[in-house]
């Protein structure tokens, strides 16, 4: 199934590509990988069609097909489709810790904010809420990992958690990376705090007062609250 799925995905992408859009998309994303020129609205339709044509019977079928499309990709949109298919409503029953190996591959080999942020907040974040006993220890390890994208994932995984945010985990993930000068980590810290401020601005103000946030992180964290 994985090869048929990959071929169908690429065929649909080629059919709906606007070649004139590809250079601008590639420049915006600063991507080494080429683009076909398929923008997000068209990709959404492609993913819907693929999920209708390939009703995965098992989690293994889903993982194998998404992984084949991801690994064999020549164009960035193939990877967008691989990632989007895993989060499609048709795959809800498969969202358990068995998906974590694939999601980690998306983070580490994707190694750029477009792939990492979607995986962190919309794949791993929900798994943290449903399976904290498995995912929380993983994110604590990732918070101090050598790979900056695993660390960014640990920081921003709870962007959509709202009042279910594990603030102890958030604090530990941020504390582990406060001194790192990396732009993507500093931006992630500010973003995570800004999102949590929508639920608990007092907690974020207190955190900012008692921690040496970088100017970038502080500006992002306090953007929408009085300070």
Buried (B, 14 or more C-beta within 10 A) or exposed (E): EBEEBBEBBBEBBBEBBEEEBBEEBBEEBEBEBBBBBBBEEBBEEBBBEBBEEBEBEEBEBBBBBBBBBBEBBEBBBBBBBBBBBBBBEBBEEBBEBEBBEBBBBBBBEBEBBBBBBBBBBBBBBBBBBEBBEEBBEBBBEBBEBEEBBBBBBBBBBBBBBEEEBBBEBBEBBBEBBBEBEEEBBBBBBBBBBBBBBEBBBEBBBEBBEEBEBBEBBBBBBBEEBEE
